[in-house]
Amino acid sequence: MNQPFIDLRDVTVRFGAADSETSTLALDRTDLRIDTGDFVALVGPSGCGKSTILKLIGGLLSPSSGGVIVDGREVGGPHRTRIGLAFQNPTMLPWLTVRENVMMPLKIVEPFRQHYRAKKKGEYAERADALLAQVGLTGMGDKRPWQLSGGMLQRASLCRALVHEPQLLLLDEPFGALDQFTREELWGTMQNLWMTQRPTVLLVTHDLREAAYLATRICVMSARPGRILEERNVEFPRPRSIEMSYAPECAELVQALRLRIAEARSDLSPRTTEPSVSLVGAEKEAA
Amino acid sequence: MNTATTIDDALTAPAGASSAASPTSTGAASSTGPSPAAATASVTTPRITTPAMKPAARKRSFKLSRKLRQRMLSAIAIVSMFALWELACIVFNISGLILPRPSAIFAVLLEKGPLLWPHAMQTLYTTITGFALGVLAGVVIGMIIGSSRFAYDVAYPLLVGFSSIPKVAVVPIFVVWFGAGTVPAILTSMVICTFPVVVNVATGLAHTEPELQDVLKVLGARKLDILWNVGLPRALPYLFASLKIAITLAFVGTVLSETVAANKGIGNVMIIASGNFDVPLVFAGLFILAAMGIMLYVISSLVEQRVTGWAARGNEVAMG
């Protein structure tokens, strides 16, 4: 496969007008390539533009310059790649049942959309139930979102992101708001879902162990304006286990990533130390 | 949500208490693990929850009786208000021309009931028509304004301007355009009840979570898809909250217009009665208006409960 599934070329994103003082450069001439079926985790200091990349690929944002190509086409065109999206916040609609929430994409995405009325009680409901069962929510389809716990809602949210069998799955810190045990459980669920459907996945995360557990490749980003500093392939055999994520080779990887991000963060440090410098100056004056 | 957890506690408590000695059940009860500390913790939890179960059960029966008591108390409050009124009129020897006794008003209601009935129906019909038109206009305008930031910014000053005009001032204009009678009354009540609906529908639409919009946009949803599947259901609780305000305002509009320019309706009856110093009849009209107002308010809040029952709990989810 010569052509990558996702191809970001020389992408710059600037918020606000280029000449105004308030404008911020979120991404600066970034390149990123993701092959079909890859599971790429994007890590980096906070505010470095990880979510911006995700939004670019999802077509929610257009670049100030450069090109974003997904599946051989410029993003934003009429021919759309099927994409699933999940956030930290599960955003279930409270007036629908969990099953109806999961089926929501089928109501909107072609070609499912035209059959929705006819199949919503049969085939589509079965599809949603099968997915719910796969993430351990058997029999929860008729419940309302408020009757589920945070972890369960996040599982349902993953189902909603996958029900239309997307070619591309975009995850923006989907496990960020969960406790550690639930989170690790959901890593397993996620790995399982990925191994059965094999979509291309882009995961934005702060959790390095999560990246090491799930990803086939990890991209480390620099502080704002973001660029990809380093890419690492993760070769651990699958299915991976939680025990593996505590094994020495994994700890080594996490430690290496941690150092790289700390380095990227230290680019910020002159700004944070500035006040103390001026304080020294003030002391001198006082003396 | 709170009640659900207490019921769960109450249900699991006896089971935990009866078999707390066996190590397997303690492991199941506490998710932290089978450490000695956890075991003692799981022994103490039933001890806390078992006495808590009784108040929970008592609370439910207490709640029912409290609701009943509350109803009884408000009935007593109404009756005693009338009694006090009657008593005050007798004790201070207030003239029936200034403040008629409730008994006199009820007597008028009974006596002139058949005569008042068509007027009451006229007022009700005008109000409901004006209300329906006003809500329809409000929903349409609110949808347009609420689904686009641009339209919101452009139209908002205009709307505020319209809504701040005293509605009494509009009635003469309607009368000039359409002549005295039913049409100005309908239009007045429509105009007066549109604004709260517009504001609430627009607010409800504007409150759609950006993340959810992103999820749908990535799927290729059109603006209309998002409006239909997310925006409108999300705005429903806001709409119904505004309906309760709108229905009372619609009454104000109708009666206002009827007192200024009409030959039918309770407002008209009251203005004629006050011209004839028939004060008990004026008060009778007031009573009829109050009764109809309460009736329509109750109907709209019942509809609200049925349609948007999810909203009360939905908010809890959004917060937690």
Interface residues (C-beta under 8 A of the other chain):
Chain A: K55 G58 G59 L60 R80 I83 G84 L85 A86 F87 N89 T91 M92 L93 P94 W95 M104 P105 K107 I108 V109 E110 R144 P145 W146 G150 R160 A161 H164 L170
Chain B: M1 E209 E211 L212 D214 V215 L216 K217 V218 L219 G220 A221 D225 N229 V230 P233 R234 L236 T308 W310 A311 R313 G314 E316 V317 A318 G320
